[in-house]
Amino acid sequence: MAAKDEVGRYGEDVAERYLRELGWKVLARNWRCREGELDLIAVDYDVLVAVEVKSRRSTNLGLPQEAVTSAKLARVRRLTGAWLAAQDRSWPGVRIDVIGVLLPDAGAARIEHLRGVA
């Protein structure tokens, strides 16, 4: 596995653990369809949340969450619609969150959780 992929996988592990510690239920991870992949799908109380996770080892290229562009958010919206269409139930609310995970050389990962970005 490439180093970039390992950072991404570890960042998703950190984000999933963080959401579970918040009391969220994680329904899916790395859900794929023809159009692409959603990192995490979780439930915050009764709101379905599609979570885009971005991870980096440093801030040399900016904060991880800054890498989520409007084009990426549009793709996440389309994928969330595809996921919802494949389900047997509806949700009273749906939103998209971004979690940035900074993985420094030493110390704990730093998490930045942006709620309702799209």
Backbone as a chain_set.jsonl record, in Angstrom:
{"seq": "MAAKDEVGRYGEDVAERYLRELGWKVLARNWRCREGELDLIAVDYDVLVAVEVKSRRSTNLGLPQEAVTSAKLARVRRLTGAWLAAQDRSWPGVRIDVIGVLLPDAGAARIEHLRGVA", "coords": {"N": [[0.853, -1.18, 0.0], [0.577, 2.214, -0.819], [2.259, 5.02, 0.708], [0.671, 7.336, 0.895], [-1.884, 6.247, 0.742], [-1.878, 4.748, 3.085], [-1.782, 6.767, 5.016], [-4.277, 7.949, 4.518], [-6.024, 5.798, 5.124], [-5.411, 5.377, 7.845], [-6.183, 7.881, 8.846], [-8.939, 7.732, 8.372], [-9.547, 5.678, 10.156], [-9.019, 7.012, 12.584], [-10.932, 9.068, 12.414], [-13.332, 7.574, 12.368], [-13.252, 6.343, 14.904], [-13.354, 8.637, 16.511], [-15.954, 9.61, 15.866], [-17.54, 7.517, 16.852], [-16.913, 7.752, 19.555], [-18.233, 10.109, 20.054], [-20.723, 9.141, 20.205], [-22.046, 8.532, 17.911], [-23.536, 6.446, 15.403], [-21.919, 4.425, 13.16], [-22.673, 3.625, 9.958], [-21.63, 2.796, 7.504], [-18.517, 2.316, 5.825], [-16.209, 3.464, 3.494], [-18.029, 3.179, 1.341], [-18.962, 2.154, -1.838], [-19.88, 2.933, -5.187], [-20.737, 3.016, -8.692], [-20.17, 5.686, -9.298], [-18.307, 6.578, -7.451], [-16.824, 6.897, -4.153], [-17.851, 6.991, -0.742], [-16.473, 8.12, 2.261], [-17.253, 7.794, 5.067], [-20.391, 6.905, 6.475], [-22.69, 7.958, 8.703], [-24.756, 8.213, 11.701], [-26.06, 10.89, 13.396], [-27.732, 11.431, 16.111], [-30.809, 11.523, 14.811], [-30.082, 12.193, 12.295], [-28.772, 11.603, 9.133], [-25.437, 11.409, 8.177], [-23.065, 12.09, 5.788], [-19.677, 11.663, 5.665], [-16.777, 13.211, 4.745], [-13.416, 12.478, 4.801], [-10.283, 13.871, 5.284], [-6.819, 13.533, 5.355], [-3.581, 14.409, 6.539], [-0.006, 14.56, 6.909], [1.357, 16.84, 7.527], [1.13, 20.461, 7.618], [2.142, 21.684, 5.413], [1.025, 21.892, 2.866], [-1.282, 23.119, 3.532], [-4.203, 22.942, 5.686], [-5.749, 19.755, 6.297], [-8.597, 19.66, 5.809], [-8.938, 21.761, 4.084], [-8.476, 20.791, 1.602], [-10.798, 19.853, 0.579], [-12.72, 20.561, -1.937], [-15.186, 22.626, -3.683], [-16.032, 21.171, -5.863], [-15.482, 18.56, -5.012], [-17.266, 18.402, -2.857], [-19.678, 18.548, -4.257], [-19.59, 16.115, -5.573], [-19.69, 14.395, -3.354], [-22.272, 15.002, -2.482], [-23.794, 13.958, -4.641], [-23.077, 11.232, -4.427], [-24.061, 10.686, -1.881], [-26.783, 10.92, -2.368], [-27.06, 8.698, -4.058], [-26.451, 6.652, -2.247], [-28.576, 6.946, -0.431], [-30.728, 6.34, -2.114], [-30.402, 3.646, -2.394], [-31.256, 2.581, -0.033], [-33.611, 1.241, 2.396], [-35.044, 2.934, 3.98], [-36.042, 6.227, 5.083], [-34.694, 9.441, 6.054], [-35.002, 11.942, 8.569], [-33.321, 14.083, 8.394], [-30.468, 15.095, 6.513], [-27.006, 15.523, 6.104], [-23.761, 16.853, 5.193], [-20.573, 16.379, 6.405], [-17.18, 17.357, 7.092], [-14.171, 15.931, 8.05], [-11.062, 16.785, 9.104], [-7.915, 15.376, 9.496], [-4.969, 15.645, 11.11], [-1.855, 14.263, 11.168], [0.69, 14.298, 13.062], [4.32, 13.887, 13.338], [4.947, 13.215, 15.943], [3.036, 12.598, 18.877], [-0.538, 12.904, 19.473], [-3.126, 12.505, 16.996], [-4.611, 15.328, 15.385], [-7.852, 16.548, 15.216], [-10.217, 18.097, 13.174], [-13.46, 19.003, 12.946], [-15.875, 19.749, 10.724], [-19.099, 20.708, 10.483], [-22.05, 20.213, 8.553], [-21.304, 21.204, 5.929], [-22.182, 21.218, 3.341]], "CA": [[0.0, 0.0, 0.0], [1.353, 3.447, -0.908], [2.265, 5.808, 1.949], [-0.493, 8.224, 0.856], [-3.053, 5.424, 1.064], [-1.783, 4.391, 4.503], [-2.182, 7.966, 5.765], [-5.723, 8.061, 4.36], [-6.677, 4.707, 5.872], [-5.255, 5.66, 9.268], [-7.037, 9.036, 9.13], [-10.322, 7.24, 8.448], [-9.646, 4.96, 11.434], [-9.09, 8.038, 13.63], [-12.23, 9.742, 12.289], [-14.394, 6.651, 12.787], [-13.169, 6.214, 16.366], [-13.832, 9.926, 17.025], [-17.416, 9.66, 15.742], [-18.103, 6.544, 17.799], [-16.767, 8.342, 20.898], [-19.298, 11.109, 20.168], [-21.987, 8.435, 20.335], [-22.649, 8.332, 16.602], [-23.528, 5.097, 14.858], [-21.34, 4.396, 11.819], [-23.415, 2.651, 9.155], [-20.82, 2.28, 6.395], [-17.191, 2.909, 5.616], [-15.729, 3.249, 2.128], [-19.131, 2.697, 0.507], [-18.639, 2.415, -3.24], [-20.794, 2.679, -6.293], [-20.098, 3.355, -9.964], [-19.771, 7.096, -9.351], [-17.221, 6.89, -6.524], [-16.794, 6.329, -2.806], [-18.061, 7.812, 0.451], [-15.572, 7.656, 3.314], [-18.037, 7.304, 6.205], [-21.796, 7.271, 6.587], [-22.974, 7.804, 10.129], [-25.996, 8.804, 12.192], [-25.937, 11.815, 14.517], [-29.12, 11.381, 16.597], [-31.598, 10.939, 13.725], [-29.623, 12.807, 11.048], [-27.791, 10.852, 8.376], [-24.299, 12.275, 7.863], [-21.986, 11.599, 4.934], [-18.474, 12.301, 6.194], [-15.569, 13.189, 3.928], [-12.251, 12.53, 5.677], [-9.017, 14.235, 4.64], [-5.724, 13.356, 6.302], [-2.244, 14.838, 6.118], [1.056, 14.448, 7.911], [1.829, 18.179, 7.881], [0.337, 21.556, 7.059], [2.911, 22.314, 4.337], [0.096, 22.16, 1.77], [-2.512, 23.615, 4.134], [-4.915, 22.02, 6.575], [-6.37, 18.674, 5.527], [-9.954, 19.963, 5.386], [-8.895, 22.737, 3.002], [-8.385, 20.055, 0.343], [-12.152, 19.496, 0.135], [-13.156, 21.632, -2.826], [-16.619, 22.635, -4.0], [-16.268, 20.045, -6.777], [-15.51, 17.347, -4.191], [-18.524, 18.408, -2.117], [-20.742, 18.216, -5.21], [-19.498, 14.664, -5.775], [-20.187, 13.763, -2.121], [-23.737, 15.151, -2.513], [-24.323, 12.959, -5.591], [-22.888, 9.902, -3.847], [-25.0, 10.551, -0.765], [-28.07, 10.636, -3.003], [-27.031, 7.304, -4.524], [-26.533, 5.789, -1.069], [-29.946, 7.041, 0.075], [-31.616, 5.647, -3.042], [-30.217, 2.199, -2.219], [-31.688, 2.208, 1.314], [-35.023, 0.923, 2.616], [-35.667, 3.874, 4.891], [-35.748, 7.64, 4.851], [-34.109, 10.114, 7.202], [-35.574, 13.282, 8.75], [-32.319, 15.074, 8.033], [-29.243, 14.597, 5.879], [-26.01, 16.58, 5.943], [-22.402, 16.448, 4.845], [-19.533, 16.904, 7.285], [-15.79, 17.103, 6.722], [-13.246, 15.763, 9.167], [-9.649, 16.885, 8.777], [-7.073, 14.682, 10.473], [-3.556, 15.974, 10.986], [-1.093, 13.197, 11.808], [2.07, 14.773, 13.246], [5.341, 12.848, 13.575], [4.881, 12.814, 17.349], [1.821, 13.035, 19.553], [-1.844, 12.436, 19.01], [-3.712, 13.117, 15.802], [-5.482, 16.475, 15.624], [-9.081, 16.407, 14.444], [-11.047, 19.276, 12.959], [-14.748, 18.507, 12.455], [-16.708, 20.802, 10.153], [-20.449, 20.15, 10.344], [-22.987, 20.847, 7.631], [-20.562, 22.012, 4.958], [-22.902, 21.276, 2.052]], "C": [[0.899, 1.244, 0.0], [1.226, 4.239, 0.396], [1.053, 6.73, 2.021], [-1.76, 7.459, 1.251], [-3.056, 5.018, 2.534], [-2.202, 5.561, 5.382], [-3.699, 8.12, 5.703], [-6.481, 7.026, 5.169], [-6.596, 4.975, 7.374], [-6.128, 6.848, 9.678], [-8.494, 8.642, 9.233], [-10.542, 6.453, 9.735], [-9.825, 5.949, 12.585], [-10.461, 8.703, 13.61], [-13.372, 8.836, 12.75], [-14.414, 6.499, 14.308], [-13.703, 7.484, 17.04], [-15.363, 9.994, 16.986], [-18.086, 8.694, 16.716], [-18.006, 7.068, 19.234], [-17.792, 9.45, 21.128], [-20.671, 10.464, 20.365], [-22.711, 8.225, 19.011], [-22.592, 6.857, 16.23], [-22.968, 5.181, 13.44], [-22.011, 3.267, 11.042], [-22.571, 2.024, 8.053], [-19.493, 3.018, 6.352], [-16.718, 2.503, 4.233], [-16.812, 2.628, 1.249], [-18.851, 3.114, -0.932], [-19.83, 2.128, -4.148], [-20.05, 3.082, -7.571], [-19.51, 4.77, -9.991], [-18.618, 7.448, -8.407], [-17.408, 6.262, -5.164], [-17.085, 7.396, -1.747], [-17.195, 7.243, 1.566], [-16.341, 7.03, 4.472], [-19.48, 7.765, 6.062], [-22.196, 6.944, 8.013], [-24.305, 8.461, 10.471], [-25.686, 9.609, 13.446], [-27.357, 12.055, 15.015], [-29.965, 10.756, 15.5], [-31.234, 11.545, 12.373], [-28.571, 11.913, 10.401], [-26.677, 11.82, 7.968], [-23.313, 11.528, 6.971], [-20.746, 12.379, 5.347], [-17.323, 12.103, 5.213], [-14.387, 13.387, 4.871], [-11.021, 12.872, 4.839], [-7.928, 14.189, 5.691], [-4.416, 13.825, 5.687], [-1.277, 14.67, 7.272], [1.573, 15.818, 8.351], [0.897, 19.216, 7.267], [1.09, 22.284, 5.943], [2.026, 22.69, 3.149], [-1.239, 22.702, 2.276], [-3.122, 22.567, 5.046], [-5.607, 20.944, 5.744], [-7.744, 19.041, 4.976], [-10.002, 20.996, 4.265], [-8.795, 22.077, 1.633], [-9.76, 19.639, -0.191], [-12.723, 20.693, -0.636], [-14.666, 21.593, -3.035], [-16.956, 21.5, -4.962], [-16.349, 18.723, -6.004], [-16.813, 17.274, -3.402], [-19.7, 18.083, -3.025], [-20.763, 16.71, -5.463], [-20.044, 13.924, -4.544], [-21.716, 13.877, -2.066], [-24.365, 14.116, -3.448], [-24.218, 11.549, -5.02], [-23.829, 9.657, -2.677], [-26.394, 10.25, -1.295], [-28.149, 9.2, -3.493], [-27.145, 6.343, -3.347], [-27.963, 5.773, -0.53], [-30.92, 6.265, -0.807], [-31.53, 4.13, -2.881], [-30.717, 1.692, -0.868], [-33.197, 1.98, 1.378], [-35.728, 1.916, 3.521], [-35.315, 5.299, 4.501], [-35.24, 8.249, 6.15], [-34.722, 11.494, 7.335], [-34.598, 14.398, 8.397], [-31.101, 14.4, 7.44], [-28.278, 15.774, 5.782], [-24.672, 15.974, 5.566], [-21.445, 17.158, 5.794], [-18.169, 16.594, 6.683], [-14.991, 16.962, 8.009], [-11.831, 15.81, 8.612], [-8.851, 16.235, 9.887], [-5.621, 15.017, 10.168], [-2.776, 14.966, 11.818], [0.363, 13.637, 11.959], [3.028, 13.608, 13.483], [5.298, 12.323, 14.999], [3.582, 13.35, 17.951], [0.562, 12.531, 18.872], [-2.279, 13.164, 17.743], [-4.58, 14.295, 16.219], [-6.658, 16.386, 14.666], [-9.786, 17.743, 14.363], [-12.329, 18.789, 12.29], [-15.588, 19.686, 12.012], [-18.068, 20.19, 9.851], [-21.287, 20.949, 9.343], [-22.322, 21.718, 6.587], [-21.271, 22.124, 3.612], [-24.321, 20.778, 2.227]], "O": [[1.876, 1.304, 0.747], [0.219, 4.143, 1.097], [0.466, 6.893, 3.09], [-2.597, 7.965, 1.999], [-4.114, 4.952, 3.16], [-2.898, 5.373, 6.38], [-4.337, 8.39, 6.72], [-7.47, 7.348, 5.827], [-7.584, 4.821, 8.091], [-6.745, 6.822, 10.743], [-9.216, 9.156, 10.086], [-11.608, 6.549, 10.343], [-10.675, 5.753, 13.454], [-11.083, 8.884, 14.657], [-14.28, 9.29, 13.448], [-15.48, 6.526, 14.922], [-14.426, 7.401, 18.032], [-15.991, 10.392, 17.967], [-19.095, 9.034, 17.333], [-18.914, 6.852, 20.036], [-18.18, 9.707, 22.268], [-21.654, 11.146, 20.655], [-23.861, 7.788, 18.993], [-21.716, 6.119, 16.682], [-23.489, 5.928, 12.612], [-21.924, 2.099, 11.423], [-22.766, 0.86, 7.703], [-19.37, 4.166, 6.777], [-16.816, 1.338, 3.849], [-16.557, 1.678, 0.51], [-18.543, 4.273, -1.208], [-20.642, 1.234, -3.913], [-18.875, 3.445, -7.525], [-18.485, 5.015, -10.627], [-18.014, 8.511, -8.55], [-18.064, 5.23, -5.026], [-16.63, 8.536, -1.844], [-17.181, 6.033, 1.794], [-16.112, 5.872, 4.82], [-19.752, 8.869, 5.59], [-22.061, 5.81, 8.471], [-24.9, 9.164, 9.655], [-25.131, 9.097, 14.418], [-28.107, 12.81, 14.396], [-29.852, 9.552, 15.269], [-31.994, 11.424, 11.412], [-27.6, 11.517, 11.045], [-26.946, 12.915, 7.474], [-22.793, 10.476, 7.343], [-20.76, 13.61, 5.374], [-16.946, 10.975, 4.895], [-14.355, 14.343, 5.645], [-10.756, 12.241, 3.816], [-8.083, 14.733, 6.784], [-4.172, 13.666, 4.491], [-1.663, 14.641, 8.441], [2.16, 15.943, 9.426], [-0.006, 18.885, 6.499], [0.707, 23.392, 5.567], [2.265, 23.707, 2.499], [-2.218, 22.74, 1.53], [-2.619, 21.449, 5.159], [-6.007, 21.2, 4.608], [-8.037, 18.769, 3.812], [-11.009, 21.096, 3.564], [-9.005, 22.733, 0.613], [-9.859, 19.124, -1.305], [-13.146, 21.691, -0.051], [-15.338, 20.65, -2.617], [-18.044, 20.928, -4.888], [-17.184, 17.871, -6.308], [-17.405, 16.201, -3.287], [-20.633, 17.404, -2.597], [-21.831, 16.106, -5.557], [-20.775, 12.943, -4.682], [-22.384, 12.933, -1.643], [-25.352, 13.472, -3.091], [-25.16, 10.762, -5.118], [-24.336, 8.548, -2.503], [-27.107, 9.418, -0.734], [-29.188, 8.553, -3.359], [-27.849, 5.337, -3.431], [-28.498, 4.712, -0.209], [-31.831, 5.609, -0.302], [-32.481, 3.415, -3.197], [-30.615, 0.499, -0.584], [-33.953, 2.459, 0.533], [-36.914, 1.746, 3.802], [-34.414, 5.541, 3.698], [-35.346, 7.641, 7.215], [-34.946, 12.164, 6.327], [-35.009, 15.528, 8.132], [-30.747, 13.281, 7.811], [-28.674, 16.884, 5.425], [-24.476, 14.759, 5.612], [-21.502, 18.376, 5.962], [-18.027, 15.681, 5.869], [-15.12, 17.767, 8.931], [-11.446, 14.997, 7.772], [-9.074, 16.502, 11.068], [-5.114, 14.705, 9.091], [-3.004, 14.828, 13.019], [1.181, 13.377, 11.077], [2.606, 12.492, 13.787], [5.573, 11.149, 15.249], [3.1, 14.419, 17.574], [0.599, 11.839, 17.854], [-1.852, 14.285, 17.467], [-5.211, 14.267, 17.275], [-6.487, 16.177, 13.465], [-9.935, 18.44, 15.367], [-12.287, 18.227, 11.196], [-15.969, 20.526, 12.826], [-18.172, 19.258, 9.053], [-21.237, 22.178, 9.297], [-22.735, 22.859, 6.38], [-20.984, 23.032, 2.832], [-25.088, 20.747, 1.264]]}, "num_chains": 1, "name": "protein.A"}
